[in-house]
């Protein structure tokens, strides 16, 4: 054990081990300030399983799952239901699809938008039994405005109220289109509002001339759009639904909010970027109302953009996420903060540690020179055989200790150089002994 303690290996461990401990301590300290790892799972509030929100939620889930993130999709009644869930602190919902115009940012300061995803055109179909040119003509009629909790219900109620249509003078049916479609076709209700894509089955069904249903054109669409910044005036071109049957027969003015992708402000930044990448892939294809690449964008927002979305729309995704798989990219991105102490310490450690190690090894050898110098000075004063023999014994002990000094092989030249110096003094003393014997 004593031999091991005196070994140069201990010096090596102390010097280089100390440097490693210092470096690890700095990395640990920096690690405390690094962003935590993103969660392994997120929850998305969508809509009914037959709606567009649920369809898109499944596409987002497929994209995220391929990147190593588990996604749970919750069925809901629509935008208002999703908003209520996002507003509950312990609901567990991280992301939701919501229709523009259903609330104000001031009411929900902890929510952020990742952008508008696509137009959600509002369709107003009415029975041929009634004559309707504008919304005020609907007073006293039976109007299906979508189920409670849906964005359609909220927006249509708002528009109807602006035209002085209320439950007191008009019958509002707050049910889904599946329940009222047959009644509209049979003329048992007068009007049905819904939000849906132009290629959806319900739109194709209602556009069929044989169903005795007409599509209303919002003649004052520009006025609505200017009064409500979450709305956009769209034009459904003649023949857009069916070119063979020329449906619609003429251009139709429509209103449309945009679907927003909404997140909690405290959702991990990496997850926000992943969702933005998914949106860019899924929503950029375009349709009859938008050009390819028009969506996603930062217009007609329900809530303020998150800082990650602002950066995404200005500069694109983070550099590493452009070229590397998500999990690898976030790991490297997270390690960037560790490079600061690493680079700060590595250079001085590389400069200081090797010289410190050399000094410690050479010190093990050079400490004997102090003792040797003292013996050398005393040797010059020796003239008797007795003193010479005593000094030779001291030098022999010193030589043995030098030989027992543990140093790396690359430093053994210092050992033998020291032994040569010892031998020089020994030769001088042996000469003194010879001279003394000759005189005797």
N, C-alpha and C positions, 0 to 999 in steps of 0.2 A: 504493500500500500504506500509506504514512504517513497519507494522508488517511483511509483506511478505519479505521486504528487510532485516529485522533482523533475518528472519528464517534461520535455518540450511540448508534448501533446496537450498538457494542461494549459500552457501558454497559448497554444493555437486555439483551443476551445474558448478560452476567456476572451481573447482579442476578437476573433471572428464571430464567436457566439454573441458577444456584446453588441457587435455591429448589427447582427441579424435581429436581436431582440429590440434594438433601437428602431430598426426599420419596421418591424412588425407592430411595434407600439404606435408608430406614426400612422401606419396603414389602418390599424384598429380605430384610432382617433378620427381619421378621415372617414372611415366607414360609418361612424355614428351620424355624420352629416349627409351621407348619401341618401338618395331617395329609396324608400323601401321597395321591395319587389312588388310587382303588380299582383292582384289576386288571380287565382287559378280558374275562377268562375265568375260570370256576371249574369244578371237576370234582366231580360228585356220584356217590357210590357207592350203587347202588340194590340190586337183587336180580335174580332170574331174569326174563327177558322176559315170562313168563306171570304173574308175581306182582304184588301190589298196590304194592310199593315202586317197581317199574319204571314202573308206570302213573302213579303220583303224580309220580315224577321227571320224566316227560315233561311233565306239566302245569306243574311248576315251571320247567322249561326254556322252555316256551312263554311263560310270564309274564315271565321274566327277559330272554329274547331280545327281546320287545316293548319292553323298557326299555333296550335297547342292550347287554346283557351276554350274552356267549357262554357256553353251558353244554355241557359234555361229560358224558355219562352212562356210567358203567361198570357192566357186568353183574357180578354176584357170586353167591355161594352163600347170602347172607343176612346177618343181623345180625352174627354172629361174624366172618365174613369181612370185613365192612365195618369192624368194630372193629379188626381186625388191620391193615387198610390205613391207617386213620386214625392208628394208633399208630406207623407207620413214618415217620420224619422226612422221607424223600425220596420218598414215594409219590405226591405231587402231588395227593392227594385233599383237598378243602377241606370238603366237606359229605357227610353220610351219613344214611341212615335206619337206625335201630336199635330193636330191641325192648327194652322195659324189663326190668330184672332180669338182664341178661346179664353184668354186671360191677359194680364199685364205683367211686365217684369217686376214691378214694385210689389205685387202680391206674393211673389215667389223669388226672393233675392238669392236663394241658394241653387237655383237652376240655371243651366247654361245650354245654349244651342250649339250644335256642331254644324249647322247649316240647313238650308232648304234643300229638299231632296227631289221633289217633283210637284207639278201642278195637280191639285185635286179639284177638277171641274165640278161645279154644282149643276146638276141636271134637274130640270123642272118639267115633268110630264103631266099632262092633264087630259081628262076624258073629252072625247069629241062631243059629248052631250052639253058641254059648257063652252062659253066663248070667253077667252082670256087674252088680253093684249099686254097687260102689265099687272104687277102684283096687287095693286089696289082693287083689281077686278075680282080677286079671290075672297073678298069679304063675304062671310056667311056660308062659305063652302066647307067641305070636309077635306082637311089637308094632312097628309102623312109627312111628318117632319123628322123622322128617324128616332131611334130608341133613346131613352134617357141615358146620359153618360157619353153619348157620341158627340163628336165635333160638329157633325151635320145638324143635330138638334140645336146646339148652342148658336151656331151661326145663322141658321134659318129663323130661329125665334127672334134674333136681333134684327134681321132684315125685315121680317114681317111687322115687328113692333114699330119700326121706322115708317112703315106704311099704314100705321094705325090698325093693324090686325092683331087682335088679342083673343085670349080664350073666351072673353065675354061676348065677342061678336062673330067669332069664327071657331069651328071645331078643329082642335089640334089632336092628331093621332100620333102618340109617341111610341111607335113600334117600328120594328125592322121591315125592310122592303119585302122580305120573304112572306110576311103575314098579310100584306096589303096589296101585293101585285095582282092576285086574282080579282080582288075587289075593284081595283082601278080598271082592269080590262073589262069587267062586267058593268062598269059605270056606277058601282055602289059607293065609291068615293070620288072626289073631283080632281084632286091634285096630289102628286107625290114628289117630294124632293129627295134626292139622294146624291151621294158622292161616289164616283166610280170611274174606272178607266174606260176608254172608248172601246176597247176590245173585250170588256167584261160581258159575261153571258146576259146579265140583266139589261144592259144597254141595248144589246142586239135584239133581245126579246121585245122590249118596249118600242124600239124603232120600227118594228115590223108593221107595215100599214094595215095588216089584217087584224090588229089588236085594238083598233078604234081608239088609239092614244096619239096625242100630238106632243112634240117637243117645243117648249116655250122658249122664245128668244128674249133675253134680258135687254129690252130696248134702251134702258137707262143704265147700262153696265158701266159706262164711263163715269157717271155720277157716283155710283157705288164705290168704284175703285178709287176715286179721288177722295171720297169721304172716309174710306177705310184703307189704310196703307197695307194691311195684310191681304187685301184682295187685289187680283189682277184681272183686267179685261182680256178675254180670249175670244178668238173667232173659230168656230167649228166650220170648216169649209164645206161647200156643197159637195155631196158625194163622199165625204170622209168616212162615214160609217159603212156604206156599201156603194161602191162605184157602179156595180151592175144595175142596182135598183135606184141609183141616184138619191141616196139617203144621206143627209137631209136634202130636200129639194132646193134649198137656198142656204146661204150663209146664216149661221146662227150666232148671236152674241151671247157669250157665257161669262160667268164669274168663277174665279178660282182662288182659294187660299193655297198655300203651299204646305206640304207635309214637312215637319221639322223633326230632326233627330235631337232629342233632348237628353241631357245627362246631369247628374249631380255634380256640383262644382268641385267636390272633393274626390271625384273618381280619379284613379291613377292616370297621370298624363300619358303613359305608354298605351293604356287601353283606349284613350281618346284618339290617339294617332292611329291605332289599329282600326277603330270604327270609321275614321275618316278615309283610310285606305280602302276599306270595304265599300263605303259610300261612293268613292270615286270610281270603283270598278263596277258597282251594281247600278248606280243611278245615272251614269254618263251616256247611256245609249240613246237617249232622246225618244220622242214619240210624236204624235200628230201636233202637239202643242209646244214642243220644245226641240231645239236643235241638239244634235250629239255634242256632248261636252258642256252644255249650258248648265247642267246640274252635276253635282251639288254646288251651291253657291252661298254667298253671305247676304242675300237679299230677302226681304219679306220675312224677317226673323220673328219668332215668338218671344225669344229671350236673347239677351246679349250673347255674342259669340264668346266661347271660351278662348283663353289666350293661345291654346294649342291650335284651335281652328283658325284664328287670325294668322298665326304663323304658317299654317298649312296652305291657306289660300294665297298668301303672299310669296312664300318661298318653296312650297312643297313639303313633303315629309322629311324628317330628319335624315341626314346622309346615310347612316347605317341601315335604316329601315328601307331605303331604296334598293339595297343590293343584298341584304342578308335576311335570313329567316327571323321572324319576330323574336323568338326566345333568345337567339344568339345576339340579335341587335340590342335588346334591352339590357342584356348582361354586360355587353361591352360598353354601352352607353352609361350604365351605372358605374362601371369601373373607371370611367374617365376622371371622376373626381379623385380617385385613388392615385392617379398618375401625378398629381400635383406634389403630394409629400414624397412619392416615390422618386420622382426626378429631382426634387429639391435635396433629398438626402443621399441619393446614389452617388452623385458626383463628389461631394465632400467625403463620403465614406470610401470611395475608390481612391481618393487622394490621400486620406489619412490612415486608413486601416493597414495597408501594406507597410508603410514606413513605421507605424507603431509596432507592428509584428516584428519587423527587422530589428528595431531598437530593443525590444524585449529579448529576442534571441541573442543578439550581440552583447546585451548587458549581462547575460548569464556567463559569457566568456570574459568580457573585459573587467568584471569585478575582481578577477584573479590578478590582473595586471597591477592593481593598486598594492596588493600584498607582495607581488613579485618585485616591484620597484623598491619597496622597503628592504626586502632581502638583498637586492642587488647593491643598494647603498651600503648596507652593513658588510657585504662581502668584500668590498674594497678596503675595509679596515682590518680584515682578518689576516693574521700573519702566523698564527700557531696551528699545529695539526689538530689539536683538540677542538678549537673553534671551527676549523674547516669541516671536521667530521660532523659536528653538531649542525652546521648549516646545510651540509649535504643531506642529512636525514630530513631536515625541514623541506628541502627542495624535492626530495623523493615523495614525501607525503603530498606536497602541492601538486606534483606531477600526476599522482594517482587521482587526486580530486578533479584535476582538469580532465583526465581521461574518463572519469565517471560522469562528467557534465553531459546531460542529454541535449543534443541539438539535431536539427534536420541534416541529412547528408550534404545538402548544398552549403552548409556552414562549417563542415569539418575542417576546411582549410584554416579557419581561425583557430581551431583547437591545435592543429599541428604547428601552426606558426607560434602559438604560445609555448608549446612544448620545446620548440627549437630555442626559444629565448631562455627557457629554464635550463636547457642543456648547455647553453653558452656559459651561464653562471656556474653550472656544475663543472664544466671543463676548467674554468679559471680556478675554482677551489681545489680541484684535483691536482692542478699544477702547483698550488701552494703546498699541498701535502707532499708532493714529490720533491720539491725544493727543500722542504723541511727535513725529509728523510736523508737527502743527499748531504746536507750540512751536518746532520747528526753522524 
